[in-house]
Amino acid sequence: MRLLTYKEINFFQSDLLTENSFTHAFFTKRLNNNKPIELQNKLNLFSNIHYAQQVHSDKVIQVDNTLNLKPKIADCLITKEQFQSLWIYTADCIPILIADIKTRNIAACHSGLKGIKKQLISKTLKKLEGIGSKKNNLIIAIGPSIKGDKYQVNKKDVEGLIIQLTGRSFMEKSLYIREIKGEEMIPLFKEDSNPNKILIDIQAAAILQLFKEGIKQHQINLNRICTFSNPKLFNSFRRDKTNLRQWSCIYS
């Protein structure tokens, strides 16, 4: 992904989404003018803006071309309507933007560890299939989030997920996956100095969940920049316990 600047706004763009003519952005942190309507106006874009009240759920909501006057409780939005934009906010969790190159259906997901455990990604793909998408026509951009070496969790909280994704427990050797279109090998988890803790990579978990759904490597574009380790670019809840977030969006 490329870091771009326009009118003093910094944002990442996915080559995969750009090549297929989907307007989108993974924004970096901003102190002012940080609402979707303000960001959209700065970028000279026009659409009906949709965002949700995010609660780390497995809720996927389909939106239409009506104005989003009152945000619904959900962690993923999808639409098949033209001239809409879907917005999510993150500060260590993963922003995931999905587009169908045939139907032009789109989705925007906020998925942290809780969302992955609740199968939010799988449920999003099923919802997209329900409005006419086929999995082999989807392209998926995974934006910046916290990396595994900075994300310590209780072992008991992820044991079931690791078994679900890999078929084996964390007592065995960690599973490594190759970064999408890159050389880096990403460990799903690593042992921590605290025997009751483990370091888990939520991007690796999300990718494994996509693979289990039949998504192929060439359909995925990944940004491995760590929100925790880059305070000049990103808000991070784990680093600062902040309520500030950065937005990501995709346009139909």
TATAMO-V717116 format. One record per helix or strand of 2 or more residues. SS is the DSSP state (a for helix, b for strand). FROM is the first residue (numbers start at 1). TO is the last residue. If there is no record, write none. Layout:
# TATAMO-V717116
ss:SS from:FROM to:TO
ss:SS from:FROM to:TO
This chain:
# TATAMO-V717116
ss:b from:2 to:6
ss:b from:9 to:13
ss:a from:15 to:19
ss:b from:24 to:27
ss:a from:36 to:42
ss:b from:48 to:53
ss:b from:60 to:62
ss:b from:72 to:73
ss:b from:76 to:79
ss:b from:84 to:90
ss:b from:94 to:100
ss:b from:106 to:111
ss:a from:113 to:117
ss:a from:120 to:130
ss:a from:135 to:137
ss:b from:138 to:142
ss:a from:148 to:150
ss:b from:152 to:154
ss:a from:155 to:166
ss:b from:176 to:178
ss:b from:185 to:187
ss:b from:189 to:191
ss:b from:197 to:200
ss:a from:202 to:212
ss:a from:217 to:219
ss:b from:220 to:222
ss:a from:237 to:240
ss:b from:246 to:251
